[in-house]
């Protein structure tokens, strides 16, 4: 069930709907604001749109790296299970 939550990002209050708990929504809000603050501190601009774009790029880069890593682990796990099943089947014959 979607619940309504108020969050503040870049000084703007927003009403968002989410199936996540209020605690999880606050965690996301905090994470986003921390990442925005990190980028804002590292660039020489007061343009919040540029800060937001750079922050999105950083988060996307991290997400894609984790997704690739997860895929590699999943593939390794699947291959390992296949080898173990093969060994088990061979020993049963």
MOTABEL-V774168 format. One record per run of one state. SS is the DSSP state (alpha for helix, beta for strand, coil for the rest). FROM is the first residue (numbers start at 1). LEN is the number of residues. If there is no record, write none. Layout:
ss=SS from=FROM len=LEN
ss=SS from=FROM len=LEN
This chain:
ss=coil from=1 len=2
ss=beta from=3 len=7
ss=coil from=10 len=2
ss=beta from=12 len=7
ss=coil from=19 len=3
ss=alpha from=22 len=21
ss=coil from=43 len=5
ss=alpha from=48 len=45
ss=coil from=93 len=1
